[in-house]
Amino acid sequence: MTKNKLEDLNNHLFEQLERLNDDDLTDEQIKSESKRASAMAEISEQIIKNAGLALKAIGEYNVDTEHKGGQIG
């Protein structure tokens, strides 16, 4: 199973941007890449929201454990 990182997402998005910027694409290829880019943007948004939620949870956990003197529970 592949372990993707946010850095991988960033690389994929820039690769897609490069494909969209290819001057040699036909109109049909541009349409196809545009649909792919839209799908990638939607999925990326969810991945970023999920990562933000995970960071928020870690922050809340850290604040909670600090108030309890470093004890869990």
BELTASUL-V953923 format. One record per helix or strand of 3 or more residues. SS is the DSSP state (2 for helix, 1 for strand). FROM is the first residue (numbers start at 1). TO is the last residue. If there is no record, write none. Layout:
SS/FROM/TO + SS/FROM/TO
This chain:
2/6/20 + 2/27/67
